[in-house]
Amino acid sequence: MTTELERIRALTPNDLLVLGMKNMAYMKDMEVDGETVVGLFAANGQQIAVVEDRETAVAAAWQNGLAPMTVH
């Protein structure tokens, strides 16, 4: 019988990619034209939006049914 920890350790990179694809959006600071903006990305790395600040990114994520996560 496989334990929960063993199943987690067996996840492939693709498994992790799909894990939160429909539920999460990742926020990442970006520089555009010399200004810092916030990019909103799907779990697969697809850019969803670029907004002026984190507050707007969080609001946009929630409005679209996505839980915002921060990438460092």
PyMOL Python script that loads the backbone (N, CA, C, O; Angstrom):
from pymol import cmd

cmd.read_pdbstr("""\
ATOM      1  N   MET A   1       0.842  -1.180   0.000  1.00  0.00           N
ATOM      2  CA  MET A   1       0.000   0.000   0.000  1.00  0.00           C
ATOM      3  C   MET A   1       0.890   1.247   0.000  1.00  0.00           C
ATOM      4  O   MET A   1       1.783   1.390   0.835  1.00  0.00           O
ATOM      5  N   THR A   2       0.631   2.129  -0.939  1.00  0.00           N
ATOM      6  CA  THR A   2       1.417   3.347  -1.081  1.00  0.00           C
ATOM      7  C   THR A   2       0.951   4.402  -0.093  1.00  0.00           C
ATOM      8  O   THR A   2      -0.246   4.638   0.071  1.00  0.00           O
ATOM      9  N   THR A   3       1.911   5.030   0.558  1.00  0.00           N
ATOM     10  CA  THR A   3       1.553   6.082   1.510  1.00  0.00           C
ATOM     11  C   THR A   3       1.337   7.398   0.765  1.00  0.00           C
ATOM     12  O   THR A   3       1.752   7.559  -0.383  1.00  0.00           O
ATOM     13  N   GLU A   4       0.694   8.308   1.430  1.00  0.00           N
ATOM     14  CA  GLU A   4       0.434   9.636   0.850  1.00  0.00           C
ATOM     15  C   GLU A   4       1.751  10.314   0.466  1.00  0.00           C
ATOM     16  O   GLU A   4       1.846  10.907  -0.609  1.00  0.00           O
ATOM     17  N   LEU A   5       2.754  10.236   1.317  1.00  0.00           N
ATOM     18  CA  LEU A   5       4.046  10.861   1.060  1.00  0.00           C
ATOM     19  C   LEU A   5       4.708  10.242  -0.173  1.00  0.00           C
ATOM     20  O   LEU A   5       5.304  10.961  -0.975  1.00  0.00           O
ATOM     21  N   GLU A   6       4.615   8.945  -0.333  1.00  0.00           N
ATOM     22  CA  GLU A   6       5.190   8.276  -1.509  1.00  0.00           C
ATOM     23  C   GLU A   6       4.486   8.729  -2.786  1.00  0.00           C
ATOM     24  O   GLU A   6       5.133   8.906  -3.818  1.00  0.00           O
ATOM     25  N   ARG A   7       3.184   8.916  -2.727  1.00  0.00           N
ATOM     26  CA  ARG A   7       2.439   9.389  -3.902  1.00  0.00           C
ATOM     27  C   ARG A   7       2.837  10.824  -4.259  1.00  0.00           C
ATOM     28  O   ARG A   7       2.959  11.175  -5.433  1.00  0.00           O
ATOM     29  N   ILE A   8       3.035  11.636  -3.237  1.00  0.00           N
ATOM     30  CA  ILE A   8       3.452  13.019  -3.487  1.00  0.00           C
ATOM     31  C   ILE A   8       4.843  13.048  -4.113  1.00  0.00           C
ATOM     32  O   ILE A   8       5.078  13.793  -5.065  1.00  0.00           O
ATOM     33  N   ARG A   9       5.755  12.255  -3.594  1.00  0.00           N
ATOM     34  CA  ARG A   9       7.122  12.207  -4.131  1.00  0.00           C
ATOM     35  C   ARG A   9       7.163  11.677  -5.564  1.00  0.00           C
ATOM     36  O   ARG A   9       8.108  11.959  -6.300  1.00  0.00           O
ATOM     37  N   ALA A  10       6.159  10.922  -5.956  1.00  0.00           N
ATOM     38  CA  ALA A  10       6.119  10.339  -7.300  1.00  0.00           C
ATOM     39  C   ALA A  10       5.522  11.281  -8.341  1.00  0.00           C
ATOM     40  O   ALA A  10       5.493  10.948  -9.526  1.00  0.00           O
ATOM     41  N   LEU A  11       5.048  12.447  -7.918  1.00  0.00           N
ATOM     42  CA  LEU A  11       4.474  13.392  -8.878  1.00  0.00           C
ATOM     43  C   LEU A  11       5.531  13.837  -9.881  1.00  0.00           C
ATOM     44  O   LEU A  11       6.665  14.141  -9.512  1.00  0.00           O
ATOM     45  N   THR A  12       5.153  13.869 -11.132  1.00  0.00           N
ATOM     46  CA  THR A  12       6.056  14.326 -12.190  1.00  0.00           C
ATOM     47  C   THR A  12       5.924  15.842 -12.340  1.00  0.00           C
ATOM     48  O   THR A  12       4.967  16.432 -11.838  1.00  0.00           O
ATOM     49  N   PRO A  13       6.879  16.475 -13.028  1.00  0.00           N
ATOM     50  CA  PRO A  13       6.730  17.911 -13.289  1.00  0.00           C
ATOM     51  C   PRO A  13       5.410  18.239 -13.992  1.00  0.00           C
ATOM     52  O   PRO A  13       4.802  19.270 -13.706  1.00  0.00           O
ATOM     53  N   ASN A  14       4.967  17.386 -14.895  1.00  0.00           N
ATOM     54  CA  ASN A  14       3.697  17.622 -15.584  1.00  0.00           C
ATOM     55  C   ASN A  14       2.519  17.520 -14.613  1.00  0.00           C
ATOM     56  O   ASN A  14       1.566  18.293 -14.709  1.00  0.00           O
ATOM     57  N   ASP A  15       2.582  16.560 -13.671  1.00  0.00           N
ATOM     58  CA  ASP A  15       1.534  16.440 -12.651  1.00  0.00           C
ATOM     59  C   ASP A  15       1.423  17.742 -11.859  1.00  0.00           C
ATOM     60  O   ASP A  15       0.321  18.221 -11.590  1.00  0.00           O
ATOM     61  N   LEU A  16       2.566  18.307 -11.489  1.00  0.00           N
ATOM     62  CA  LEU A  16       2.570  19.547 -10.718  1.00  0.00           C
ATOM     63  C   LEU A  16       2.040  20.712 -11.548  1.00  0.00           C
ATOM     64  O   LEU A  16       1.357  21.597 -11.032  1.00  0.00           O
ATOM     65  N   LEU A  17       2.360  20.700 -12.830  1.00  0.00           N
ATOM     66  CA  LEU A  17       1.893  21.750 -13.728  1.00  0.00           C
ATOM     67  C   LEU A  17       0.375  21.783 -13.790  1.00  0.00           C
ATOM     68  O   LEU A  17      -0.226  22.858 -13.765  1.00  0.00           O
ATOM     69  N   VAL A  18      -0.239  20.630 -13.870  1.00  0.00           N
ATOM     70  CA  VAL A  18      -1.683  20.520 -14.018  1.00  0.00           C
ATOM     71  C   VAL A  18      -2.406  20.696 -12.685  1.00  0.00           C
ATOM     72  O   VAL A  18      -3.593  21.022 -12.659  1.00  0.00           O
ATOM     73  N   LEU A  19      -1.701  20.483 -11.588  1.00  0.00           N
ATOM     74  CA  LEU A  19      -2.293  20.459 -10.256  1.00  0.00           C
ATOM     75  C   LEU A  19      -3.217  21.636  -9.969  1.00  0.00           C
ATOM     76  O   LEU A  19      -4.354  21.430  -9.545  1.00  0.00           O
ATOM     77  N   GLY A  20      -2.765  22.841 -10.186  1.00  0.00           N
ATOM     78  CA  GLY A  20      -3.601  23.986  -9.861  1.00  0.00           C
ATOM     79  C   GLY A  20      -4.030  24.796 -11.061  1.00  0.00           C
ATOM     80  O   GLY A  20      -4.443  25.947 -10.923  1.00  0.00           O
ATOM     81  N   MET A  21      -3.937  24.210 -12.227  1.00  0.00           N
ATOM     82  CA  MET A  21      -4.143  24.942 -13.468  1.00  0.00           C
ATOM     83  C   MET A  21      -5.453  25.704 -13.534  1.00  0.00           C
ATOM     84  O   MET A  21      -5.475  26.840 -14.007  1.00  0.00           O
ATOM     85  N   LYS A  22      -6.525  25.125 -13.082  1.00  0.00           N
ATOM     86  CA  LYS A  22      -7.826  25.777 -13.218  1.00  0.00           C
ATOM     87  C   LYS A  22      -8.227  26.555 -11.973  1.00  0.00           C
ATOM     88  O   LYS A  22      -9.283  27.189 -11.957  1.00  0.00           O
ATOM     89  N   ASN A  23      -7.398  26.516 -10.924  1.00  0.00           N
ATOM     90  CA  ASN A  23      -7.788  27.134  -9.660  1.00  0.00           C
ATOM     91  C   ASN A  23      -6.869  28.252  -9.197  1.00  0.00           C
ATOM     92  O   ASN A  23      -7.250  29.041  -8.332  1.00  0.00           O
ATOM     93  N   MET A  24      -5.672  28.336  -9.751  1.00  0.00           N
ATOM     94  CA  MET A  24      -4.693  29.284  -9.236  1.00  0.00           C
ATOM     95  C   MET A  24      -4.142  30.183 -10.338  1.00  0.00           C
ATOM     96  O   MET A  24      -4.086  29.811 -11.510  1.00  0.00           O
ATOM     97  N   ALA A  25      -3.747  31.355  -9.926  1.00  0.00           N
ATOM     98  CA  ALA A  25      -3.018  32.269 -10.794  1.00  0.00           C
ATOM     99  C   ALA A  25      -1.787  32.721 -10.019  1.00  0.00           C
ATOM    100  O   ALA A  25      -1.870  33.026  -8.829  1.00  0.00           O
ATOM    101  N   TYR A  26      -0.668  32.761 -10.685  1.00  0.00           N
ATOM    102  CA  TYR A  26       0.571  33.150 -10.045  1.00  0.00           C
ATOM    103  C   TYR A  26       0.907  34.587 -10.388  1.00  0.00           C
ATOM    104  O   TYR A  26       0.821  34.993 -11.547  1.00  0.00           O
ATOM    105  N   MET A  27       1.290  35.358  -9.378  1.00  0.00           N
ATOM    106  CA  MET A  27       1.670  36.750  -9.568  1.00  0.00           C
ATOM    107  C   MET A  27       3.185  36.857  -9.516  1.00  0.00           C
ATOM    108  O   MET A  27       3.842  36.227  -8.687  1.00  0.00           O
ATOM    109  N   LYS A  28       3.721  37.660 -10.411  1.00  0.00           N
ATOM    110  CA  LYS A  28       5.167  37.848 -10.461  1.00  0.00           C
ATOM    111  C   LYS A  28       5.456  39.280 -10.864  1.00  0.00           C
ATOM    112  O   LYS A  28       4.890  39.786 -11.833  1.00  0.00           O
ATOM    113  N   ASP A  29       6.350  39.940 -10.110  1.00  0.00           N
ATOM    114  CA  ASP A  29       6.766  41.286 -10.486  1.00  0.00           C
ATOM    115  C   ASP A  29       7.540  41.214 -11.798  1.00  0.00           C
ATOM    116  O   ASP A  29       8.350  40.311 -12.011  1.00  0.00           O
ATOM    117  N   MET A  30       7.276  42.183 -12.670  1.00  0.00           N
ATOM    118  CA  MET A  30       7.934  42.259 -13.965  1.00  0.00           C
ATOM    119  C   MET A  30       8.316  43.705 -14.239  1.00  0.00           C
ATOM    120  O   MET A  30       7.779  44.628 -13.626  1.00  0.00           O
ATOM    121  N   GLU A  31       9.240  43.891 -15.155  1.00  0.00           N
ATOM    122  CA  GLU A  31       9.576  45.243 -15.571  1.00  0.00           C
ATOM    123  C   GLU A  31       9.159  45.420 -17.018  1.00  0.00           C
ATOM    124  O   GLU A  31       9.555  44.649 -17.892  1.00  0.00           O
ATOM    125  N   VAL A  32       8.351  46.450 -17.261  1.00  0.00           N
ATOM    126  CA  VAL A  32       7.882  46.772 -18.608  1.00  0.00           C
ATOM    127  C   VAL A  32       8.120  48.259 -18.834  1.00  0.00           C
ATOM    128  O   VAL A  32       7.619  49.103 -18.091  1.00  0.00           O
ATOM    129  N   ASP A  33       8.883  48.563 -19.861  1.00  0.00           N
ATOM    130  CA  ASP A  33       9.203  49.966 -20.187  1.00  0.00           C
ATOM    131  C   ASP A  33       9.755  50.714 -18.985  1.00  0.00           C
ATOM    132  O   ASP A  33       9.406  51.873 -18.761  1.00  0.00           O
ATOM    133  N   GLY A  34      10.611  50.063 -18.213  1.00  0.00           N
ATOM    134  CA  GLY A  34      11.254  50.701 -17.074  1.00  0.00           C
ATOM    135  C   GLY A  34      10.400  50.802 -15.824  1.00  0.00           C
ATOM    136  O   GLY A  34      10.850  51.346 -14.816  1.00  0.00           O
ATOM    137  N   GLU A  35       9.189  50.294 -15.867  1.00  0.00           N
ATOM    138  CA  GLU A  35       8.303  50.348 -14.706  1.00  0.00           C
ATOM    139  C   GLU A  35       8.035  48.951 -14.174  1.00  0.00           C
ATOM    140  O   GLU A  35       7.962  47.995 -14.946  1.00  0.00           O
ATOM    141  N   THR A  36       7.886  48.827 -12.858  1.00  0.00           N
ATOM    142  CA  THR A  36       7.553  47.546 -12.257  1.00  0.00           C
ATOM    143  C   THR A  36       6.040  47.358 -12.310  1.00  0.00           C
ATOM    144  O   THR A  36       5.277  48.210 -11.854  1.00  0.00           O
ATOM    145  N   VAL A  37       5.626  46.239 -12.869  1.00  0.00           N
ATOM    146  CA  VAL A  37       4.219  45.864 -12.969  1.00  0.00           C
ATOM    147  C   VAL A  37       4.083  44.449 -12.419  1.00  0.00           C
ATOM    148  O   VAL A  37       5.077  43.819 -12.060  1.00  0.00           O
ATOM    149  N   VAL A  38       2.867  43.960 -12.356  1.00  0.00           N
ATOM    150  CA  VAL A  38       2.635  42.611 -11.853  1.00  0.00           C
ATOM    151  C   VAL A  38       2.006  41.779 -12.971  1.00  0.00           C
ATOM    152  O   VAL A  38       0.977  42.144 -13.540  1.00  0.00           O
ATOM    153  N   GLY A  39       2.650  40.660 -13.267  1.00  0.00           N
ATOM    154  CA  GLY A  39       2.115  39.731 -14.251  1.00  0.00           C
ATOM    155  C   GLY A  39       1.288  38.677 -13.544  1.00  0.00           C
ATOM    156  O   GLY A  39       1.641  38.228 -12.453  1.00  0.00           O
ATOM    157  N   LEU A  40       0.199  38.285 -14.159  1.00  0.00           N
ATOM    158  CA  LEU A  40      -0.672  37.231 -13.642  1.00  0.00           C
ATOM    159  C   LEU A  40      -0.564  36.072 -14.631  1.00  0.00           C
ATOM    160  O   LEU A  40      -0.810  36.242 -15.826  1.00  0.00           O
ATOM    161  N   PHE A  41      -0.192  34.880 -14.123  1.00  0.00           N
ATOM    162  CA  PHE A  41       0.094  33.732 -14.974  1.00  0.00           C
ATOM    163  C   PHE A  41      -0.693  32.504 -14.539  1.00  0.00           C
ATOM    164  O   PHE A  41      -0.958  32.321 -13.351  1.00  0.00           O
ATOM    165  N   ALA A  42      -1.067  31.662 -15.500  1.00  0.00           N
ATOM    166  CA  ALA A  42      -1.684  30.370 -15.216  1.00  0.00           C
ATOM    167  C   ALA A  42      -0.581  29.412 -14.753  1.00  0.00           C
ATOM    168  O   ALA A  42       0.604  29.714 -14.894  1.00  0.00           O
ATOM    169  N   ALA A  43      -0.964  28.274 -14.208  1.00  0.00           N
ATOM    170  CA  ALA A  43      -0.009  27.289 -13.709  1.00  0.00           C
ATOM    171  C   ALA A  43       0.947  26.811 -14.799  1.00  0.00           C
ATOM    172  O   ALA A  43       2.078  26.427 -14.499  1.00  0.00           O
ATOM    173  N   ASN A  44       0.513  26.828 -16.047  1.00  0.00           N
ATOM    174  CA  ASN A  44       1.373  26.380 -17.142  1.00  0.00           C
ATOM    175  C   ASN A  44       2.309  27.471 -17.642  1.00  0.00           C
ATOM    176  O   ASN A  44       3.050  27.263 -18.602  1.00  0.00           O
ATOM    177  N   GLY A  45       2.278  28.636 -16.992  1.00  0.00           N
ATOM    178  CA  GLY A  45       3.151  29.741 -17.371  1.00  0.00           C
ATOM    179  C   GLY A  45       2.543  30.704 -18.366  1.00  0.00           C
ATOM    180  O   GLY A  45       3.158  31.721 -18.688  1.00  0.00           O
ATOM    181  N   GLN A  46       1.358  30.415 -18.861  1.00  0.00           N
ATOM    182  CA  GLN A  46       0.701  31.311 -19.813  1.00  0.00           C
ATOM    183  C   GLN A  46       0.326  32.617 -19.129  1.00  0.00           C
ATOM    184  O   GLN A  46      -0.309  32.620 -18.075  1.00  0.00           O
ATOM    185  N   GLN A  47       0.721  33.713 -19.735  1.00  0.00           N
ATOM    186  CA  GLN A  47       0.401  35.024 -19.179  1.00  0.00           C
ATOM    187  C   GLN A  47      -1.079  35.295 -19.341  1.00  0.00           C
ATOM    188  O   GLN A  47      -1.631  35.171 -20.434  1.00  0.00           O
ATOM    189  N   ILE A  48      -1.714  35.665 -18.242  1.00  0.00           N
ATOM    190  CA  ILE A  48      -3.138  35.983 -18.249  1.00  0.00           C
ATOM    191  C   ILE A  48      -3.349  37.485 -18.360  1.00  0.00           C
ATOM    192  O   ILE A  48      -4.210  37.948 -19.108  1.00  0.00           O
ATOM    193  N   ALA A  49      -2.552  38.243 -17.603  1.00  0.00           N
ATOM    194  CA  ALA A  49      -2.712  39.693 -17.588  1.00  0.00           C
ATOM    195  C   ALA A  49      -1.450  40.357 -17.053  1.00  0.00           C
ATOM    196  O   ALA A  49      -0.615  39.719 -16.411  1.00  0.00           O
ATOM    197  N   VAL A  50      -1.331  41.641 -17.330  1.00  0.00           N
ATOM    198  CA  VAL A  50      -0.300  42.494 -16.736  1.00  0.00           C
ATOM    199  C   VAL A  50      -1.034  43.701 -16.181  1.00  0.00           C
ATOM    200  O   VAL A  50      -1.752  44.387 -16.909  1.00  0.00           O
ATOM    201  N   VAL A  51      -0.855  43.962 -14.889  1.00  0.00           N
ATOM    202  CA  VAL A  51      -1.558  45.065 -14.233  1.00  0.00           C
ATOM    203  C   VAL A  51      -0.567  45.945 -13.472  1.00  0.00           C
ATOM    204  O   VAL A  51       0.604  45.598 -13.316  1.00  0.00           O
ATOM    205  N   GLU A  52      -1.059  47.085 -13.005  1.00  0.00           N
ATOM    206  CA  GLU A  52      -0.188  48.077 -12.380  1.00  0.00           C
ATOM    207  C   GLU A  52       0.358  47.688 -11.016  1.00  0.00           C
ATOM    208  O   GLU A  52       1.482  48.054 -10.673  1.00  0.00           O
ATOM    209  N   ASP A  53      -0.437  46.937 -10.220  1.00  0.00           N
ATOM    210  CA  ASP A  53       0.020  46.639  -8.859  1.00  0.00           C
ATOM    211  C   ASP A  53      -0.569  45.322  -8.358  1.00  0.00           C
ATOM    212  O   ASP A  53      -1.454  44.740  -8.985  1.00  0.00           O
ATOM    213  N   ARG A  54      -0.059  44.866  -7.215  1.00  0.00           N
ATOM    214  CA  ARG A  54      -0.495  43.588  -6.642  1.00  0.00           C
ATOM    215  C   ARG A  54      -1.970  43.600  -6.248  1.00  0.00           C
ATOM    216  O   ARG A  54      -2.666  42.599  -6.423  1.00  0.00           O
ATOM    217  N   GLU A  55      -2.443  44.706  -5.727  1.00  0.00           N
ATOM    218  CA  GLU A  55      -3.842  44.795  -5.322  1.00  0.00           C
ATOM    219  C   GLU A  55      -4.768  44.536  -6.519  1.00  0.00           C
ATOM    220  O   GLU A  55      -5.763  43.821  -6.400  1.00  0.00           O
ATOM    221  N   THR A  56      -4.437  45.112  -7.643  1.00  0.00           N
ATOM    222  CA  THR A  56      -5.227  44.909  -8.852  1.00  0.00           C
ATOM    223  C   THR A  56      -5.102  43.469  -9.342  1.00  0.00           C
ATOM    224  O   THR A  56      -6.082  42.887  -9.806  1.00  0.00           O
ATOM    225  N   ALA A  57      -3.901  42.889  -9.243  1.00  0.00           N
ATOM    226  CA  ALA A  57      -3.687  41.498  -9.658  1.00  0.00           C
ATOM    227  C   ALA A  57      -4.507  40.542  -8.801  1.00  0.00           C
ATOM    228  O   ALA A  57      -5.118  39.606  -9.317  1.00  0.00           O
ATOM    229  N   VAL A  58      -4.519  40.778  -7.496  1.00  0.00           N
ATOM    230  CA  VAL A  58      -5.295  39.928  -6.580  1.00  0.00           C
ATOM    231  C   VAL A  58      -6.782  40.036  -6.915  1.00  0.00           C
ATOM    232  O   VAL A  58      -7.482  39.026  -6.983  1.00  0.00           O
ATOM    233  N   ALA A  59      -7.251  41.244  -7.119  1.00  0.00           N
ATOM    234  CA  ALA A  59      -8.668  41.448  -7.446  1.00  0.00           C
ATOM    235  C   ALA A  59      -9.024  40.769  -8.766  1.00  0.00           C
ATOM    236  O   ALA A  59     -10.073  40.133  -8.873  1.00  0.00           O
ATOM    237  N   ALA A  60      -8.165  40.899  -9.763  1.00  0.00           N
ATOM    238  CA  ALA A  60      -8.425  40.283 -11.062  1.00  0.00           C
ATOM    239  C   ALA A  60      -8.480  38.763 -10.945  1.00  0.00           C
ATOM    240  O   ALA A  60      -9.332  38.119 -11.557  1.00  0.00           O
ATOM    241  N   ALA A  61      -7.575  38.195 -10.162  1.00  0.00           N
ATOM    242  CA  ALA A  61      -7.571  36.741  -9.975  1.00  0.00           C
ATOM    243  C   ALA A  61      -8.881  36.284  -9.340  1.00  0.00           C
ATOM    244  O   ALA A  61      -9.544  35.383  -9.854  1.00  0.00           O
ATOM    245  N   TRP A  62      -9.255  36.910  -8.217  1.00  0.00           N
ATOM    246  CA  TRP A  62     -10.484  36.509  -7.515  1.00  0.00           C
ATOM    247  C   TRP A  62     -11.714  36.695  -8.387  1.00  0.00           C
ATOM    248  O   TRP A  62     -12.611  35.852  -8.377  1.00  0.00           O
ATOM    249  N   GLN A  63     -11.769  37.788  -9.141  1.00  0.00           N
ATOM    250  CA  GLN A  63     -12.924  38.048 -10.009  1.00  0.00           C
ATOM    251  C   GLN A  63     -13.094  36.983 -11.084  1.00  0.00           C
ATOM    252  O   GLN A  63     -14.191  36.777 -11.603  1.00  0.00           O
ATOM    253  N   ASN A  64     -11.992  36.308 -11.412  1.00  0.00           N
ATOM    254  CA  ASN A  64     -12.027  35.268 -12.432  1.00  0.00           C
ATOM    255  C   ASN A  64     -12.000  33.868 -11.827  1.00  0.00           C
ATOM    256  O   ASN A  64     -11.708  32.894 -12.521  1.00  0.00           O
ATOM    257  N   GLY A  65     -12.305  33.769 -10.533  1.00  0.00           N
ATOM    258  CA  GLY A  65     -12.400  32.470  -9.870  1.00  0.00           C
ATOM    259  C   GLY A  65     -11.080  31.781  -9.620  1.00  0.00           C
ATOM    260  O   GLY A  65     -11.036  30.559  -9.480  1.00  0.00           O
ATOM    261  N   LEU A  66      -9.982  32.557  -9.562  1.00  0.00           N
ATOM    262  CA  LEU A  66      -8.657  31.997  -9.345  1.00  0.00           C
ATOM    263  C   LEU A  66      -8.093  32.467  -8.001  1.00  0.00           C
ATOM    264  O   LEU A  66      -8.297  33.611  -7.596  1.00  0.00           O
ATOM    265  N   ALA A  67      -7.390  31.577  -7.328  1.00  0.00           N
ATOM    266  CA  ALA A  67      -6.708  31.931  -6.084  1.00  0.00           C
ATOM    267  C   ALA A  67      -5.338  32.470  -6.428  1.00  0.00           C
ATOM    268  O   ALA A  67      -4.545  31.763  -7.049  1.00  0.00           O
ATOM    269  N   PRO A  68      -5.030  33.711  -6.041  1.00  0.00           N
ATOM    270  CA  PRO A  68      -3.724  34.303  -6.393  1.00  0.00           C
ATOM    271  C   PRO A  68      -2.611  33.766  -5.507  1.00  0.00           C
ATOM    272  O   PRO A  68      -2.771  33.647  -4.292  1.00  0.00           O
ATOM    273  N   MET A  69      -1.477  33.443  -6.130  1.00  0.00           N
ATOM    274  CA  MET A  69      -0.286  32.973  -5.453  1.00  0.00           C
ATOM    275  C   MET A  69       0.882  33.854  -5.859  1.00  0.00           C
ATOM    276  O   MET A  69       0.905  34.372  -6.976  1.00  0.00           O
ATOM    277  N   THR A  70       1.838  34.030  -4.986  1.00  0.00           N
ATOM    278  CA  THR A  70       3.015  34.857  -5.294  1.00  0.00           C
ATOM    279  C   THR A  70       4.193  33.975  -5.676  1.00  0.00           C
ATOM    280  O   THR A  70       4.440  32.950  -5.040  1.00  0.00           O
ATOM    281  N   VAL A  71       4.913  34.372  -6.705  1.00  0.00           N
ATOM    282  CA  VAL A  71       6.149  33.698  -7.113  1.00  0.00           C
ATOM    283  C   VAL A  71       7.295  34.612  -6.754  1.00  0.00           C
ATOM    284  O   VAL A  71       7.277  35.800  -7.073  1.00  0.00           O
ATOM    285  N   HIS A  72       8.294  34.056  -6.088  1.00  0.00           N
ATOM    286  CA  HIS A  72       9.466  34.861  -5.692  1.00  0.00           C
ATOM    287  C   HIS A  72      10.606  34.623  -6.634  1.00  0.00           C
ATOM    288  O   HIS A  72      11.677  35.207  -6.468  1.00  0.00           O
TER     289      HIS A  72
END
""", "prot")
cmd.dss("prot")
cmd.show_as("cartoon", "prot")
cmd.util.cbc("prot")
cmd.orient("prot")
